[in-house]
Amino acid sequence: MKIEDYEKEIEALVDQIEPAIKALTDKNDKLLLIAERIEPAIKALADKNDNLVRENKRLQDECESLWNMLEEIKKADVEEHTHLLDELELEMKLQALMSTTKKGIC
């Protein structure tokens, strides 16, 4: 085969490949335009996500703090009312000792 034959064959292959290359280039250009359009939205969503993560952390800390506060209040209430229960128990014991079914002499 002569060099001219190879050149013609190569030109024929290039002619076949060129439309596919142009189509791929056009698709690539369209994808780049789409990417440029959605990039700000993606950045805004990423920023919003970061804010939500920080807010979630803050709220979890606040929730834990509130649970600790409730535990302290509960402990204080128990300590505060324990003496009332002790007094009530003593009074119930005294009433039990004071009551009788037999008539006594006064």
C-alpha positions as CSV (number, residue, x, y, z in Angstrom):
1,M,0.0,0.0,0.0
2,K,1.2,3.5,-0.8
3,I,1.5,6.4,1.5
4,E,-1.3,8.1,-0.4
5,D,-3.6,5.2,0.3
6,Y,-2.9,5.4,4.0
7,E,-3.5,9.1,4.0
8,K,-6.9,8.7,2.3
9,E,-7.8,6.0,4.8
10,I,-6.8,8.2,7.7
11,E,-8.8,11.1,6.2
12,A,-11.8,8.8,5.9
13,L,-11.5,7.8,9.5
14,V,-11.1,11.4,10.6
15,D,-14.2,12.3,8.7
16,Q,-16.1,9.6,10.5
17,I,-14.7,10.6,13.9
18,E,-15.2,14.4,13.6
19,P,-19.0,14.4,14.0
20,A,-18.7,12.3,17.2
21,I,-16.0,14.7,18.5
22,K,-18.2,17.7,17.7
23,A,-21.2,16.0,19.4
24,L,-19.1,15.3,22.5
25,T,-17.7,18.8,22.6
26,D,-21.3,20.2,22.4
27,K,-22.4,18.0,25.2
28,N,-19.4,19.0,27.2
29,D,-20.2,22.7,26.7
30,K,-23.8,22.1,27.8
31,L,-22.7,20.3,30.9
32,L,-20.3,23.1,31.7
33,L,-23.1,25.6,31.4
34,I,-25.3,23.5,33.7
35,A,-22.5,23.2,36.2
36,E,-22.0,27.0,36.2
37,R,-25.7,27.5,36.8
38,I,-26.0,25.1,39.7
39,E,-22.7,25.9,41.4
40,P,-24.1,28.9,43.4
41,A,-27.1,26.7,44.5
42,I,-24.7,24.0,45.7
43,K,-22.6,26.5,47.6
44,A,-25.7,28.0,49.2
45,L,-26.9,24.6,50.2
46,A,-23.5,23.7,51.6
47,D,-23.5,26.9,53.7
48,K,-27.0,26.2,54.9
49,N,-25.9,22.7,55.9
50,D,-23.0,24.0,57.8
51,N,-25.3,26.4,59.7
52,L,-27.7,23.6,60.5
53,V,-24.9,21.4,61.8
54,R,-23.8,24.2,64.1
55,E,-27.4,24.9,65.2
56,N,-27.9,21.2,65.9
57,K,-24.8,21.0,68.0
58,R,-25.9,24.1,70.0
59,L,-29.3,22.7,70.5
60,Q,-27.9,19.3,71.7
61,D,-25.7,21.1,74.2
62,E,-28.7,23.2,75.4
63,C,-30.8,20.0,75.7
64,E,-28.1,18.3,77.7
65,S,-27.8,21.3,79.9
66,L,-31.6,21.4,80.5
67,W,-31.6,17.7,81.4
68,N,-28.8,18.3,83.9
69,M,-30.8,21.2,85.4
70,L,-33.9,19.0,85.7
71,E,-31.8,16.4,87.6
72,E,-30.5,19.0,90.0
73,I,-34.1,20.3,90.6
74,K,-35.3,16.8,91.2
75,K,-32.5,16.1,93.6
76,A,-33.2,19.3,95.5
77,D,-37.0,18.5,95.6
78,V,-36.3,15.1,97.1
79,E,-33.9,16.6,99.7
80,E,-36.4,19.4,100.4
81,H,-39.4,17.0,100.9
82,T,-37.6,14.2,102.7
83,H,-38.1,15.8,106.1
84,L,-41.8,16.2,105.4
85,L,-42.0,12.4,104.7
86,D,-40.1,11.7,107.9
87,E,-42.5,13.9,109.9
88,L,-45.5,12.3,108.3
89,E,-44.1,8.9,109.1
90,L,-43.5,9.8,112.8
91,E,-47.0,11.3,113.0
92,M,-48.6,8.1,111.6
93,K,-46.6,6.0,114.1
94,L,-47.8,8.2,117.0
95,Q,-51.4,8.0,115.8
96,A,-51.1,4.2,115.6
97,L,-49.8,4.1,119.1
98,M,-52.5,6.5,120.4
99,S,-55.5,4.7,119.0
100,T,-57.0,1.7,120.9
101,T,-60.1,-0.3,120.6
102,K,-60.4,-0.6,124.4
103,K,-62.1,2.1,126.4
104,G,-59.7,3.6,128.8
105,I,-60.1,5.5,132.0
106,C,-59.5,9.2,131.5
